[in-house]
Amino acid sequence: MSAADWQSYREGRRDVCDGRTADRIEQVSVIDIFQSSEAPELFAEYAAECSIPLIGEIHPQPAIYEAMENTGMLKCFGVFSDEKLVGFATVFTTILPHYDKKTATLESLFVKAKKRSGGLGQKLIEHIEQSAKEAGCVAILYSAPAGGKLERLLSRKKYVCTNTVYCRSL
């Protein structure tokens, strides 16, 4: 990332480009993600790596995401490489009643496996965190598949494991 790109990123610009690889990250609408021609393949790869089998197969609901987005509680981010969608993230921002603090909670984060080696996942995380900070969040909560790539990435960085999530089929 060039010095100018980094400065734009730090100033809160919504798109971050890496001129060497033609990759960019930007805040997008949920409809932008669902209407992308790459969405079916991207969601299939996401499901294979990140789904929770006890809940069932993934079946994303664009109308529900859009309603949440319209309340301001949901932000979506797209990762693009050569103008193709290669990753996405969905983030909820709410006030935790128990703490009376605004926090961000990662609902989904995914970058296609063949696009991860250039650090796009880390750039996406940095972009999400900057956006959450600008929105007044005091923290961001991540939930990662047990033993998955995101769990390994976060454990190597300066993230604190505060809770463990369990699931039981009903």
N, C-alpha and C positions, 0 to 999 in steps of 0.2 A: 504494500500500500504506500502510495507516495505521501510526502509530507502534507501536500494540499488535501488529499483524500482523508488523511488522518485528522487534520484540523477541521474539515467539514464534518467528519464523524463526531468529533468531540463537541462541536457546536450544535449537535442535535439534528443534522441533516438526516433525512429518512432513508436515503440510499447510500450504500457504501460500495464503492467499486474498487476492484483490483485491476488496474490497467494491463497488467502482465497476462492475466488469465481470462479477462472479459467476464469475471464473476461479479455479481452484485447481490446485496441483501437490501430489501426495502419493506416497509410496512405496506401491506396490501389489504384489500377487502377479502372476506371469506369467499365471496362469489368469484373473485379473481382466481383463487386456488381451485375451486370446484369446476370452473369453466375452462381451466387449462387443459390442453390436449394431453399433457403429460400426467394429469391427475390419476387416471386409472392405474397406470403402471407404478406410479409413486405410492399410491395407497396400498397396492398389493405388496410392494417391498416393505412398506411400513408395517403392514399386518403380519408378515412373516417374521419380522424381527421384534416388534414391540407390542403385539396384542396380548391380552390376558385371556387365555383359553377358557378359564372358568366362567367368564362373562359371556363368551360366545364369539362368533365372528364379528369383525368390525363392520359397521353399517352407518357411516357418517351421515348426519342429518343436516344438510345445508340450511334449511329453514330455522332450525333451532340455533345453530351457530350465528346466523344472520340476526335473529332476534336478540341474542346476547350482545352481538357487536353493536346493534342499534342502541342498547342501553349504556354503552361505553364500558361495559365490564369485560369485553373481549377484544384483544388486538391480535391480528394475524400478520405474519411475516413470511415473505417468500424469498427463496434463495434461487438465483438464476445464474446459469452458465450458458454462454452463447445464446442468450434470450430464451432458454428453455428452463422451466421450473424443475429444479433438482432437489429441492428441500422446502420445508415449511415449519412453522411453529405457531402454536396457538397459546395465548397467555391470558389468564383471568386476572383482573385487578379488583380487589374488594377490601373492605375494612373488616378485619377480624374482630368480632364483637367482644371476645374475651380480653383482647389487648387494646382495643380502640386504636388500632394502627392499620394503615393501608399497606397491603402486601400484594405481591404478584405471585401467581401460582402457575407453573408450567403445565399445560394440559397435554400438549404434544410438541415434540421436537424431533425432526428427522431430516437427514441429508442422505441421499443415495450413496451406497457404499463406494461406488467407483469415483465419487467426488469428494471423499473425506480426506484424502491424503494431503490436500493443499491447505488444510486448516479451516475449511468453510464452516464446519460445525462450531469450532471455537469462535470464529468471527460472528456467527449467528448468536451464540450465547452472549457475547459482548454487546451486540446490538440490542438484544432483548433486555439485558440488564441496564443499559443506558436509557432505553425507553421507559423502563419501570422507574428508574431513578427520577427521570424528568416528570413522570406522572405523580411523584410524591410518595412512592413506595419506600418503606424502610427495610424491606427484605424481599427476597424471592425464594420460593419453595419449589424444589424439584422432586419429582417422583420418577425413578428410573427402574426399568426391568431388572430384577435381581440377577446379578452376574452378567448384565448386558454392557454394551460399549459405553453408554452414558454413565452408568454407575462407575465404571473404571476410570473414565475421564474425570468425573467430579472428585473421585477419591484421590486423584493425583494432584488436584488443584487445591485452592484454599477454601474448600467447602466443608461444612461441618455436618456430619450425619446426626440429625436431631430426632428422627422418628424412623420407625420401620413400618411399612404398610403390609398388611395381611389381607388375603381375600378368601372368602368361603362361598362356594356356590350354594344358592338357596332354592 
